[in-house]
Amino acid sequence: MDTRRLARASRLVALIGAGSVTCLVLVPIAVNTATGGTAPRVLGPWAAWLWPALAVLAAVTACLAAWDPLRARLRARRPAHPANRASALDGVERFVREGLDGSLAEQVRLKLGVVPRVGPRLPTRLRVPLVVVGEPGAGKTTLLLDLAGTLVARARDDPGRPVPVVVDVGGWRRDEDFAEWLLLFLAERYGIGARVGRVWLRDRGLALLLDGLDELAGPERAACLDRVAALRPPQLVLCAADDVDALPGHDVLRVEPLRRSDVTDLITACGPRLDGLRETLTEEPDLWDEIRTPLAFGLLALAHRAGRAEYRGVVDTYLVESAARGAARPERLVRALRFLALIARRRGDLDVSPTLPPRRVWLDFVGPAPVWRLFRRAAPGALAGAAAALCFAVGVRFGLTAAGCAAVATLLAPRGDFPVDADGTTTTGGAGPRVPGWRGARWAAIGFTAGALPTGGLAVVGGWVGAQLSRWPAALGFGLVVVVSLLVAYRSTRDRYWAVACALVPVGVMVLTGPAGVPAGLGAGLAAGAAVGVFAGGLGEVWSGVGARPATRLRWLPVAGLAGVGFAALAGAAAQPAALAPATGLLLGLAVTPLAVRPWQVVAELLARPLALDEFPLRRGALLQAARDRVLLVDEHRFPHALVRDHLAACDPVDLAATVRRRRTGLGHTGSGPAA
């Protein structure tokens, strides 16, 4: 029995029990008692112990919740603590088990009952660095995981042995410090803290099993080998397609390709499920040259498991046959897999995330159509909605005169560097994409609504808050307006004299009209102007990262403002003659708009997400599940191999989807459907 897991489970049960009693029983009773109520009669004489019991159970709950984090922090400060080694070995063992269970070979075994032969087992007594050489798909990663599992078992029995870690160096870049990158990698994959990992590296307590070396370019590969050799690990194993000359004094173990007899035996072991593959090999003898690795055999076997396949290359056959026998729409599935493959290749790994990563990883992968919709339809629609809602709210609250001033003020709204000619050609010289009118109108309507609701709401709330200032002493209202005026004017002009002169204008208006009107208009203008500025700043940050460059000039925003004035008139607003005070405050507040245009990263991330909908739609969970069902993804969220990932990343999604659709039609005519 694992005492550590038993203790952890016991603490979890105790935490759930103490927290439930505290939050669901004692806290409501204590609140009721503190607000004048009485304790339940069932407590009887124990009601006097309510507050002590609440304090004790709250303390116990807090201690149980903080036990594991505090213990982990204290343990991380003691690298020699045995629990650090046990936790690291557990993490490596868990990774090895998940990697082997989710591998393509395991999927072939589950669906066909056979496992392609991989090269000889790697030696466990490593005196010098070992380089495992073999062509892509030969099974080097599987051998590395098997070796890691064996070394973990031996490290548990002998505390003097180093902790083996499997490291994918394909994500390292030459400008990064390799040791620091390695420590971060170990923390993310195995939970080995930076302090512990640094001590283990220094004391040669880590056995490095490196994979993904072939994904590094020539200079980066040589630099990586130099950095690894400088660490002087006690045991070092590398997987590569060719021998590594830059690593002196190493042994080489070559993984030989599959022989024809091996392939024939595997097909025979599968029985009638791979008869189509046997016939294909008979009709196309050149195909033998491609089935040289367990990966190639596994891909073709999965493609043929439901019947005869149309051969068009190993990877392409696997993709087309698997996607054609699935239930997902070919266009969406292929585009999503290609998008995820581009992201995985940029990161240098095989992992697929069901959530979108930061936009810098994928923004330049999107096509011109979604960029066109955002910058030519949704964003202008949002600004038009903001202008209309602001003028409507101001007209209803302060009259049509102030609303007209707001409409004129939209002439000074941030235009952005988004130029485009009238015929749709962009500044880069490419033709603008053609998007169906109904789809463009839908995005414009969505943008209009998204801009109108928050801007109008903020203007109303800001005006209400400003109006409350009239209840304050007059000196406070004057002081607040002076401070805001000085800040806005100085940030706009950077001239102290002009700032003081500009600040005197609203103060003079307040002297003439009273202290009530200017703060109300100022609140509405500040709230709406800040919202538009933040939106424009985030939009510009998205624009700086897109590859396609279609957009528009915002010359017609006053028209949207005048429309808002018209709606305010229809709602019963009148042209109030005493509109000088609210109009002055409104214009002063709107002057903050260009000051709020900053590269707001959070806003940019939110605005960029609609650009990925064509490639990675909202119902992405169903697409990923369909890909896993057809073994296009393995181990929950991983590509089967770098060859599959790179093939998807380089494919034309339109052509591949058309091929899948045609193949699906052919399967329907022949009656060959999906099979598990």
C-alpha positions as CSV (number, residue, x, y, z in Angstrom):
1,M,0.0,0.0,0.0
2,D,1.3,3.5,-0.9
3,T,1.2,5.4,2.4
4,R,1.7,8.7,0.6
5,R,-1.4,8.3,-1.5
6,L,-3.4,7.1,1.4
7,A,-2.4,10.2,3.4
8,R,-3.2,12.5,0.5
9,A,-6.6,10.9,0.1
10,S,-7.3,11.1,3.8
11,R,-6.4,14.8,3.8
12,L,-8.7,15.4,0.8
13,V,-11.6,13.7,2.5
14,A,-11.0,15.7,5.6
15,L,-10.8,18.9,3.7
16,I,-14.1,18.2,1.9
17,G,-15.8,17.3,5.1
18,A,-14.5,20.3,7.1
19,G,-15.1,22.7,4.3
20,S,-18.7,21.5,3.7
21,V,-19.6,21.8,7.3
22,T,-18.0,25.2,7.6
23,C,-19.5,26.7,4.4
24,L,-22.8,25.0,4.2
25,V,-23.8,24.8,7.9
26,L,-21.9,27.0,10.3
27,V,-21.5,30.1,8.1
28,P,-25.2,30.5,7.3
29,I,-26.2,29.9,10.9
30,A,-23.5,32.5,12.1
31,V,-24.7,35.0,9.5
32,N,-28.3,34.5,10.6
33,T,-27.4,34.9,14.2
34,A,-25.2,38.0,13.6
35,T,-28.1,39.8,11.7
36,G,-30.6,39.4,14.5
37,G,-31.9,35.9,14.0
38,T,-31.7,32.9,16.2
39,A,-29.8,29.7,16.0
40,P,-31.8,26.5,15.1
41,R,-33.4,24.8,18.0
42,V,-31.8,21.5,17.2
43,L,-28.5,22.9,18.5
44,G,-30.0,23.3,21.9
45,P,-27.3,24.0,24.5
46,W,-24.6,23.7,21.8
47,A,-25.6,27.0,20.3
48,A,-23.2,28.8,22.6
49,W,-20.3,26.9,20.9
50,L,-21.3,28.2,17.4
51,W,-18.6,30.8,17.1
52,P,-15.8,28.8,18.6
53,A,-16.7,25.8,16.4
54,L,-16.7,28.1,13.3
55,A,-13.3,29.5,14.2
56,V,-11.8,26.0,14.8
57,L,-13.3,24.4,11.7
58,A,-12.3,27.4,9.5
59,A,-8.7,27.1,10.8
60,V,-8.7,23.4,10.2
61,T,-10.0,23.9,6.6
62,A,-7.4,26.5,5.9
63,C,-4.6,24.3,7.2
64,L,-5.8,21.3,5.2
65,A,-6.0,23.5,2.0
66,A,-2.6,24.9,2.6
67,W,-0.9,21.7,3.6
68,D,0.2,20.4,0.2
69,P,1.3,23.7,-1.3
70,L,3.3,24.7,1.8
71,R,4.8,21.2,2.0
72,A,5.8,21.4,-1.7
73,R,7.4,24.8,-1.1
74,L,9.4,23.6,1.9
75,R,10.4,20.5,0.0
76,A,11.5,22.5,-3.0
77,R,13.9,24.3,-0.7
78,R,15.6,21.0,0.2
79,P,16.8,19.3,-3.0
80,A,18.1,16.4,-1.1
81,H,14.7,15.5,0.4
82,P,13.8,11.9,-0.6
83,A,10.2,13.1,-1.5
84,N,11.6,15.2,-4.4
85,R,13.2,12.1,-6.0
86,A,10.1,10.0,-5.5
87,S,7.9,12.7,-7.0
88,A,10.2,13.1,-10.0
89,L,10.3,9.3,-10.6
90,D,6.5,9.2,-10.4
91,G,6.3,11.9,-12.9
92,V,8.7,10.2,-15.4
93,E,6.9,6.9,-14.9
94,R,3.5,8.5,-15.6
95,F,4.8,10.2,-18.7
96,V,6.4,7.0,-20.0
97,R,3.2,5.0,-19.4
98,E,1.0,7.6,-21.1
99,G,3.4,7.9,-24.0
100,L,3.4,4.1,-24.6
101,D,-0.3,3.6,-24.1
102,G,-1.1,6.5,-26.4
103,S,1.4,5.7,-29.2
104,L,0.4,4.8,-32.7
105,A,1.8,1.2,-32.2
106,E,-0.6,0.8,-29.3
107,Q,-3.5,1.9,-31.4
108,V,-2.4,-0.6,-34.1
109,R,-2.3,-3.3,-31.4
110,L,-5.8,-2.4,-30.1
111,K,-7.4,-2.3,-33.5
112,L,-5.5,-5.0,-35.4
113,G,-4.0,-7.2,-32.6
114,V,-0.4,-6.9,-33.8
115,V,2.5,-4.7,-32.9
116,P,5.2,-3.8,-35.5
117,R,8.7,-4.9,-34.5
118,V,10.9,-2.1,-33.2
119,G,14.7,-2.4,-33.0
120,P,16.7,-4.0,-30.2
121,R,16.3,-2.9,-26.6
122,L,18.6,-0.1,-25.6
123,P,21.4,-1.0,-23.1
124,T,20.8,0.2,-19.6
125,R,24.5,0.4,-18.6
126,L,25.6,3.6,-20.4
127,R,29.3,4.3,-20.0
128,V,29.5,6.8,-22.9
129,P,26.8,8.7,-24.7
130,L,24.6,6.6,-27.0
131,V,23.2,7.8,-30.3
132,V,20.2,5.8,-31.6
133,V,20.1,6.2,-35.3
134,G,17.2,5.3,-37.6
135,E,15.0,6.8,-40.3
136,P,11.9,8.8,-39.2
137,G,9.3,6.4,-37.9
138,A,11.7,3.6,-37.1
139,G,10.6,3.5,-33.5
140,K,13.4,5.4,-31.8
141,T,11.0,7.2,-29.4
142,T,9.4,3.9,-28.4
143,L,12.8,2.5,-27.6
144,L,13.6,5.7,-25.6
145,L,10.4,5.4,-23.6
146,D,11.1,1.7,-22.9
147,L,14.6,2.6,-21.7
148,A,13.2,5.4,-19.5
149,G,10.8,2.9,-17.8
150,T,13.6,0.5,-17.1
151,L,15.9,3.2,-15.7
152,V,13.0,4.5,-13.5
153,A,12.5,1.0,-12.0
154,R,16.2,0.7,-11.3
155,A,16.4,4.2,-9.8
156,R,13.7,3.3,-7.3
157,D,15.7,0.4,-6.1
158,D,19.1,2.3,-6.0
159,P,19.0,5.9,-4.6
160,G,22.5,6.4,-6.1
161,R,21.3,6.1,-9.7
162,P,20.4,9.3,-11.6
163,V,16.8,10.2,-12.3
164,P,16.0,9.6,-16.1
165,V,14.1,12.3,-17.9
166,V,12.9,12.2,-21.5
167,V,13.4,15.7,-23.1
168,D,12.0,16.9,-26.4
169,V,14.7,19.3,-27.5
170,G,12.8,20.3,-30.7
171,G,11.3,23.2,-28.8
172,W,14.7,24.8,-27.8
173,R,16.0,27.8,-29.7
174,R,19.5,28.9,-30.0
175,D,19.0,32.3,-28.3
176,E,17.8,30.6,-25.1
177,D,20.0,29.4,-22.3
178,F,19.8,25.6,-22.6
179,A,20.2,24.9,-18.9
180,E,17.4,27.4,-17.9
181,W,15.2,26.1,-20.8
182,L,15.8,22.5,-19.5
183,L,14.9,23.4,-16.0
184,L,11.6,25.0,-17.2
185,F,10.9,21.9,-19.4
186,L,11.4,19.6,-16.4
187,A,9.1,21.7,-14.2
188,E,6.3,21.7,-16.8
189,R,6.5,18.0,-17.7
190,Y,7.6,16.3,-14.5
191,G,7.0,18.9,-11.8
192,I,10.7,19.1,-10.9
193,G,11.3,22.5,-9.3
194,A,13.9,24.8,-10.7
195,R,15.9,24.7,-7.4
196,V,15.9,20.9,-7.3
197,G,16.7,20.5,-11.0
198,R,19.6,23.0,-10.8
199,V,21.2,21.0,-7.9
200,W,20.6,17.7,-9.7
201,L,22.2,19.1,-12.9
202,R,25.2,20.3,-10.9
203,D,25.6,17.0,-9.0
204,R,25.1,14.9,-12.2
205,G,21.9,13.5,-10.8
206,L,19.9,13.5,-14.1
207,A,20.1,11.0,-17.0
208,L,19.2,12.8,-20.1
209,L,17.2,10.9,-22.8
210,L,16.9,13.4,-25.7
211,D,14.4,13.2,-28.5
212,G,13.4,15.6,-31.3
213,L,17.0,16.4,-32.3
214,D,16.1,16.1,-36.0
215,E,13.6,19.0,-35.7
216,L,16.5,21.4,-35.0
217,A,18.3,23.2,-37.9
218,G,22.0,22.5,-38.5
219,P,23.4,25.4,-36.4
220,E,20.9,25.0,-33.6
221,R,21.5,21.2,-33.6
222,A,25.3,21.7,-33.2
223,A,24.7,24.3,-30.5
224,C,22.3,22.0,-28.6
225,L,24.9,19.2,-28.6
226,D,27.6,21.6,-27.3
227,R,25.3,22.7,-24.5
228,V,24.3,19.1,-23.6
229,A,27.9,18.0,-23.6
230,A,28.8,20.9,-21.3
231,L,26.3,19.7,-18.7
232,R,28.3,16.4,-18.5
233,P,25.3,14.2,-17.6
234,P,26.1,10.7,-16.1
235,Q,24.0,9.0,-18.8
236,L,23.1,10.5,-22.2
237,V,21.0,9.0,-25.0
238,L,20.1,10.8,-28.2
239,C,17.7,9.9,-31.0
240,A,18.7,11.1,-34.5
241,A,18.2,10.2,-38.1
242,D,21.9,10.2,-38.8
243,D,25.1,9.8,-36.8
244,V,26.0,12.8,-34.7
245,D,29.6,13.8,-35.5
246,A,29.6,16.8,-33.0
247,L,29.4,14.5,-30.0
248,P,32.8,12.9,-29.4
249,G,33.3,9.5,-27.8
250,H,29.9,8.1,-28.3
251,D,28.4,4.7,-29.3
252,V,25.9,4.3,-32.1
253,L,23.0,1.9,-32.2
254,R,21.2,1.7,-35.5
255,V,17.6,0.7,-35.8
256,E,17.2,-1.4,-38.9
257,P,14.2,-1.0,-41.2
258,L,11.5,-3.6,-41.5
259,R,12.1,-6.6,-43.7
260,R,9.6,-7.9,-46.2
261,S,9.2,-11.0,-44.1
262,D,8.3,-8.9,-41.1
263,V,5.6,-7.1,-43.0
264,T,4.3,-10.3,-44.4
265,D,4.1,-11.9,-41.0
266,L,2.3,-8.8,-39.6
267,I,-0.3,-8.9,-42.4
268,T,-0.8,-12.6,-41.9
269,A,-1.3,-12.1,-38.1
270,C,-4.1,-9.5,-38.8
271,G,-6.1,-12.0,-40.9
272,P,-8.7,-10.8,-43.3
273,R,-8.7,-7.3,-42.0
274,L,-5.6,-6.4,-44.0
275,D,-6.3,-8.4,-47.2
276,G,-6.6,-5.2,-49.0
277,L,-3.1,-4.3,-48.1
278,R,-1.8,-7.6,-49.3
279,E,-3.5,-7.0,-52.7
280,T,-2.1,-3.5,-52.8
281,L,1.4,-4.7,-52.3
282,T,1.0,-7.3,-55.0
283,E,-0.3,-4.8,-57.5
284,E,2.2,-2.1,-56.6
285,P,5.6,-3.6,-55.8
286,D,7.2,-0.2,-55.4
287,L,5.1,0.2,-52.2
288,W,7.5,-2.2,-50.4
289,D,10.1,0.6,-50.4
290,E,7.8,2.8,-48.4
291,I,6.9,0.2,-45.7
292,R,10.4,0.3,-44.1
293,T,9.4,1.5,-40.7
294,P,6.8,0.6,-38.0
295,L,5.2,4.0,-38.5
296,A,4.6,3.4,-42.2
297,F,3.2,0.0,-41.6
298,G,0.9,1.3,-38.8
299,L,-0.4,4.2,-41.0
300,L,-1.2,1.9,-43.9
301,A,-2.7,-0.7,-41.6
302,L,-5.0,1.8,-40.0
303,A,-6.0,3.1,-43.5
304,H,-6.8,-0.5,-44.7
305,R,-8.5,-1.7,-41.5
306,A,-12.0,-1.0,-42.9
307,G,-11.4,-2.3,-46.4
308,R,-9.4,-1.6,-49.5
309,A,-7.9,1.9,-49.6
310,E,-6.9,4.1,-52.5
311,Y,-3.1,4.3,-52.3
312,R,-1.6,7.8,-52.8
313,G,1.4,7.8,-50.5
314,V,1.7,6.4,-47.0
315,V,0.8,9.5,-45.0
316,D,-1.7,10.9,-47.5
317,T,-3.5,7.5,-47.7
318,Y,-3.7,7.4,-43.9
319,L,-5.2,10.9,-43.7
320,V,-7.7,10.5,-46.5
321,E,-8.9,7.1,-45.5
322,S,-9.2,7.9,-41.9
323,A,-11.0,11.2,-42.4
324,A,-13.3,9.7,-45.1
325,R,-14.6,7.1,-42.7
326,G,-15.3,9.6,-40.0
327,A,-18.5,11.5,-39.2
328,A,-17.1,15.0,-39.2
329,R,-17.3,17.4,-42.1
330,P,-14.1,17.0,-44.2
331,E,-13.5,20.7,-44.6
332,R,-13.7,21.5,-40.9
333,L,-11.7,18.5,-39.8
334,V,-8.9,19.0,-42.3
335,R,-8.7,22.7,-41.7
336,A,-8.6,22.2,-37.9
337,L,-6.0,19.5,-38.1
338,R,-3.8,21.7,-40.4
339,F,-4.2,24.7,-38.1
340,L,-3.2,22.6,-35.1
341,A,-0.3,21.0,-37.0
342,L,1.1,24.5,-37.8
343,I,0.9,25.5,-34.2
344,A,2.5,22.2,-33.0
345,R,5.3,22.6,-35.6
346,R,6.0,26.1,-34.5
347,R,6.2,24.9,-30.9
348,G,8.5,22.0,-31.8
349,D,6.3,19.3,-30.3
350,L,3.3,17.0,-31.2
351,D,0.9,18.2,-28.6
352,V,-2.6,19.5,-29.6
353,S,-4.4,21.8,-27.2
354,P,-8.3,22.1,-27.3
355,T,-7.9,25.7,-26.3
356,L,-6.4,28.5,-28.4
357,P,-2.8,29.4,-27.4
358,P,-1.7,33.1,-27.3
359,R,-2.3,34.9,-30.6
360,R,1.5,35.3,-31.4
361,V,1.6,31.5,-32.0
362,W,-1.1,31.3,-34.6
363,L,-2.2,34.8,-35.8
364,D,-0.1,34.7,-39.0
365,F,-1.6,31.4,-40.0
366,V,-5.1,32.8,-40.6
367,G,-6.3,33.6,-44.1
368,P,-7.4,36.9,-45.5
369,A,-11.2,36.2,-45.3
370,P,-11.4,36.3,-41.4
371,V,-9.1,39.4,-41.3
372,W,-11.4,41.0,-43.9
373,R,-14.5,40.3,-41.8
374,L,-12.9,41.7,-38.6
375,F,-11.4,44.9,-40.1
376,R,-13.9,45.6,-42.8
377,R,-17.1,44.5,-41.1
378,A,-17.0,43.7,-37.4
379,A,-14.6,46.4,-36.2
380,P,-16.2,49.3,-38.2
381,G,-19.6,48.0,-37.1
382,A,-18.5,48.0,-33.5
383,L,-17.2,51.6,-33.8
384,A,-20.4,52.6,-35.6
385,G,-22.5,51.0,-32.8
386,A,-20.4,52.8,-30.2
387,A,-20.9,56.2,-31.9
388,A,-24.7,55.6,-32.4
389,A,-25.2,54.4,-28.8
390,L,-23.1,57.3,-27.3
391,C,-25.1,59.9,-29.3
392,F,-28.4,58.3,-28.4
393,A,-27.6,58.1,-24.7
394,V,-26.3,61.6,-24.6
395,G,-29.3,62.9,-26.5
396,V,-31.8,61.3,-24.2
397,R,-29.8,62.4,-21.1
398,F,-28.6,65.9,-22.1
399,G,-30.5,66.9,-25.2
400,L,-30.0,66.9,-28.9
401,T,-27.4,69.8,-28.8
402,A,-25.0,67.7,-26.7
403,A,-25.7,64.7,-28.9
404,G,-24.8,66.7,-32.0
405,C,-21.5,67.7,-30.4
406,A,-20.8,64.0,-29.7
407,A,-21.6,63.2,-33.4
408,V,-19.1,65.9,-34.5
409,A,-16.5,64.6,-32.1
410,T,-16.5,61.3,-33.8
411,L,-14.5,63.0,-36.6
412,L,-11.6,62.8,-34.2
413,A,-12.0,59.1,-33.4
414,P,-8.8,57.1,-33.9
415,R,-8.6,56.0,-37.5
416,G,-5.8,53.4,-37.2
417,D,-3.3,52.5,-39.9
418,F,-5.8,50.3,-41.8
419,P,-5.8,51.7,-45.4
420,V,-7.6,50.0,-48.3
421,D,-8.6,51.2,-51.8
422,A,-12.1,51.4,-53.0
423,D,-11.8,48.3,-55.1
424,G,-10.7,46.1,-52.2
425,T,-6.9,46.0,-53.0
426,T,-4.8,46.3,-49.9
427,T,-1.6,48.2,-49.1
428,T,0.4,45.0,-49.8
429,G,-0.9,44.8,-53.3
430,G,-3.1,41.6,-52.9
431,A,-6.7,41.5,-53.9
432,G,-9.3,41.5,-51.1
433,P,-11.1,38.3,-50.5
434,R,-14.7,37.9,-51.7
435,V,-17.0,37.1,-48.8
436,P,-20.8,36.5,-49.3
437,G,-22.8,39.6,-48.6
438,W,-25.0,37.9,-46.0
439,R,-22.0,36.7,-44.1
440,G,-20.4,40.2,-44.1
441,A,-23.7,41.7,-43.0
442,R,-23.9,39.2,-40.1
443,W,-20.5,40.2,-38.9
444,A,-21.3,43.9,-39.2
445,A,-24.5,43.4,-37.2
446,I,-22.6,41.4,-34.5
447,G,-19.9,44.1,-34.3
448,F,-22.6,46.9,-34.2
449,T,-24.3,45.2,-31.2
450,A,-21.0,44.4,-29.5
451,G,-20.0,48.1,-29.8
452,A,-23.4,49.7,-29.0
453,L,-24.3,47.8,-25.8
454,P,-21.2,48.3,-23.7
455,T,-20.6,51.9,-24.9
456,G,-24.1,53.0,-24.3
457,G,-24.2,51.3,-21.0
458,L,-20.9,52.9,-19.9
459,A,-22.1,56.3,-21.1
460,V,-25.3,56.0,-19.0
461,V,-23.4,54.8,-15.9
462,G,-20.7,57.4,-16.3
463,G,-23.3,60.2,-16.7
464,W,-25.1,59.0,-13.6
465,V,-21.9,58.9,-11.6
466,G,-20.9,62.4,-12.8
467,A,-24.4,63.7,-11.8
468,Q,-23.9,62.4,-8.3
469,L,-20.9,64.8,-7.9
470,S,-23.4,67.7,-7.9
471,R,-24.4,66.6,-4.4
472,W,-20.8,67.0,-3.2
473,P,-19.5,70.4,-2.0
474,A,-18.8,72.7,-4.9
475,A,-15.1,72.9,-4.1
476,L,-14.7,69.1,-4.6
477,G,-16.6,69.2,-7.9
478,F,-14.4,72.1,-9.2
479,G,-11.2,70.4,-8.0
480,L,-12.1,67.1,-9.7
481,V,-12.8,68.8,-13.0
482,V,-9.6,70.8,-12.8
483,V,-7.5,67.7,-12.1
484,V,-9.1,65.7,-15.0
485,S,-8.7,68.7,-17.4
486,L,-5.1,69.2,-16.5
487,L,-4.2,65.5,-16.9
488,V,-6.0,65.1,-20.2
489,A,-4.6,68.4,-21.6
490,Y,-1.1,67.7,-20.5
491,R,-1.1,64.1,-21.8
492,S,-2.4,65.5,-25.2
493,T,-0.1,68.5,-25.6
494,R,2.9,67.9,-23.2
495,D,2.8,71.7,-22.7
496,R,2.1,73.0,-19.2
497,Y,0.8,76.4,-20.4
498,W,-1.6,74.9,-22.9
499,A,-2.7,72.4,-20.2
500,V,-3.5,75.2,-17.8
501,A,-5.3,77.2,-20.5
502,C,-7.4,74.1,-21.5
503,A,-8.2,73.4,-17.9
504,L,-9.6,77.0,-17.4
505,V,-12.3,76.4,-20.1
506,P,-14.4,73.8,-18.2
507,V,-13.8,75.7,-15.0
508,G,-15.2,78.9,-16.6
509,V,-18.2,77.0,-17.9
510,M,-18.9,75.7,-14.4
511,V,-18.7,79.2,-13.0
512,L,-21.2,80.4,-15.6
513,T,-23.7,77.5,-15.6
514,G,-23.2,76.0,-12.1
515,P,-21.3,72.9,-11.0
516,A,-23.9,70.2,-12.0
517,G,-23.7,69.9,-15.8
518,V,-20.0,69.6,-16.6
519,P,-19.3,66.6,-14.2
520,A,-22.3,64.7,-15.7
521,G,-21.1,65.2,-19.2
522,L,-17.5,64.5,-18.2
523,G,-18.5,61.1,-16.7
524,A,-20.3,60.0,-19.8
525,G,-17.5,61.2,-22.1
526,L,-14.7,59.6,-20.0
527,A,-16.5,56.2,-19.8
528,A,-17.3,56.0,-23.5
529,G,-14.0,57.5,-24.7
530,A,-12.0,55.1,-22.6
531,A,-13.9,52.1,-23.9
532,V,-13.5,53.2,-27.5
533,G,-9.8,53.9,-27.0
534,V,-9.1,50.5,-25.3
535,F,-10.9,48.8,-28.2
536,A,-8.9,50.7,-30.8
537,G,-5.7,50.0,-29.0
538,G,-6.4,46.2,-28.9
539,L,-7.5,46.3,-32.5
540,G,-4.2,47.9,-33.6
541,E,-2.3,45.3,-31.6
542,V,-4.1,42.6,-33.5
543,W,-3.4,44.4,-36.8
544,S,0.3,44.4,-36.1
545,G,0.4,40.6,-36.1
546,V,-1.8,39.6,-39.0
547,G,-0.3,38.3,-42.2
548,A,-3.1,39.5,-44.6
549,R,-3.8,43.2,-44.5
550,P,-7.3,44.2,-45.7
551,A,-9.0,46.9,-43.7
552,T,-10.9,50.2,-44.1
553,R,-10.9,53.9,-43.4
554,L,-13.5,55.0,-40.8
555,R,-14.6,58.2,-42.6
556,W,-18.3,57.7,-42.0
557,L,-18.5,57.4,-38.2
558,P,-20.3,60.8,-38.0
559,V,-23.1,59.3,-40.0
560,A,-23.6,56.7,-37.3
561,G,-23.5,59.4,-34.7
562,L,-26.2,61.4,-36.5
563,A,-28.2,58.2,-36.7
564,G,-28.0,58.0,-32.9
565,V,-29.1,61.7,-32.7
566,G,-32.1,60.8,-34.8
567,F,-33.1,57.9,-32.6
568,A,-32.8,60.1,-29.6
569,A,-35.1,62.6,-31.3
570,L,-37.6,59.8,-32.0
571,A,-37.3,58.8,-28.3
572,G,-38.5,62.3,-27.3
573,A,-35.2,64.2,-26.8
574,A,-35.3,67.9,-27.4
575,A,-32.7,70.5,-28.3
576,Q,-32.1,72.0,-24.8
577,P,-30.7,75.6,-25.0
578,A,-28.7,75.1,-21.8
579,A,-26.4,72.4,-23.2
580,L,-23.1,74.2,-22.8
581,A,-22.2,72.6,-19.5
582,P,-22.8,68.9,-20.4
583,A,-21.4,69.4,-24.0
584,T,-18.2,70.9,-22.5
585,G,-17.8,68.0,-20.1
586,L,-18.6,65.5,-22.8
587,L,-16.0,66.8,-25.2
588,L,-13.5,66.9,-22.4
589,G,-14.2,63.3,-21.5
590,L,-14.0,62.2,-25.1
591,A,-10.6,63.7,-25.4
592,V,-9.3,60.8,-23.4
593,T,-10.0,58.4,-26.3
594,P,-6.6,58.8,-28.1
595,L,-4.9,58.6,-24.8
596,A,-6.5,55.2,-24.1
597,V,-5.2,53.8,-27.4
598,R,-2.5,51.5,-26.1
599,P,-1.4,47.9,-26.9
600,W,-3.9,46.3,-24.5
601,Q,-2.9,42.6,-24.7
602,V,-6.0,41.3,-23.0
603,V,-8.3,43.1,-25.4
604,A,-6.1,42.1,-28.3
605,E,-6.4,38.4,-27.3
606,L,-10.2,38.7,-27.2
607,L,-10.4,40.4,-30.5
608,A,-8.1,38.0,-32.2
609,R,-10.0,34.9,-31.3
610,P,-12.7,35.3,-33.9
611,L,-10.0,35.2,-36.6
612,A,-9.4,31.5,-35.8
613,L,-13.0,30.4,-36.1
614,D,-12.6,29.4,-39.8
615,E,-9.6,27.2,-38.8
616,F,-10.6,26.1,-35.3
617,P,-14.4,26.5,-34.8
618,L,-16.2,26.7,-31.5
619,R,-17.3,23.1,-31.6
620,R,-13.7,22.0,-31.5
621,G,-14.3,19.3,-28.9
622,A,-16.4,17.3,-31.4
623,L,-13.7,17.7,-34.1
624,L,-11.0,16.5,-31.8
625,Q,-13.1,13.6,-30.7
626,A,-13.7,12.6,-34.3
627,A,-10.0,12.9,-35.0
628,R,-9.2,10.6,-32.0
629,D,-11.9,8.1,-33.1
630,R,-10.2,7.8,-36.5
631,V,-6.7,7.7,-34.9
632,L,-5.7,11.0,-36.6
633,L,-4.8,12.0,-33.1
634,V,-3.4,9.6,-30.4
635,D,-2.9,9.8,-26.7
636,E,-5.9,12.2,-26.4
637,H,-4.2,15.2,-27.9
638,R,-1.1,14.4,-29.9
639,F,-0.2,13.8,-33.5
640,P,1.0,10.2,-34.2
641,H,4.4,11.4,-35.5
642,A,6.2,14.4,-36.7
643,L,5.9,13.2,-40.3
644,V,2.1,13.3,-40.0
645,R,2.2,16.7,-38.3
646,D,4.5,18.2,-41.0
647,H,2.5,16.6,-43.8
648,L,-0.7,18.3,-42.5
649,A,1.0,21.6,-41.9
650,A,2.2,21.6,-45.6
651,C,-1.0,20.4,-47.2
652,D,-3.5,22.4,-49.1
653,P,-6.7,22.1,-46.9
654,V,-9.0,22.7,-49.9
655,D,-7.5,20.0,-52.0
656,L,-7.2,17.5,-49.2
657,A,-10.8,18.1,-48.1
658,A,-12.0,17.6,-51.7
659,T,-10.1,14.3,-51.9
660,V,-11.7,13.2,-48.6
661,R,-15.1,14.2,-49.8
662,R,-14.6,12.3,-53.1
663,R,-13.3,9.3,-51.2
664,R,-16.3,9.4,-48.8
665,T,-18.7,9.4,-51.8
666,G,-16.9,6.3,-53.2
667,L,-17.2,4.5,-49.9
668,G,-20.9,5.2,-49.9
669,H,-21.3,3.7,-53.4
670,T,-19.3,0.6,-52.5
671,G,-20.9,0.0,-49.2
672,S,-17.6,0.1,-47.3
673,G,-18.2,2.1,-44.2
674,P,-16.3,2.8,-41.1
675,A,-15.0,0.0,-39.0
676,A,-13.3,0.1,-35.6
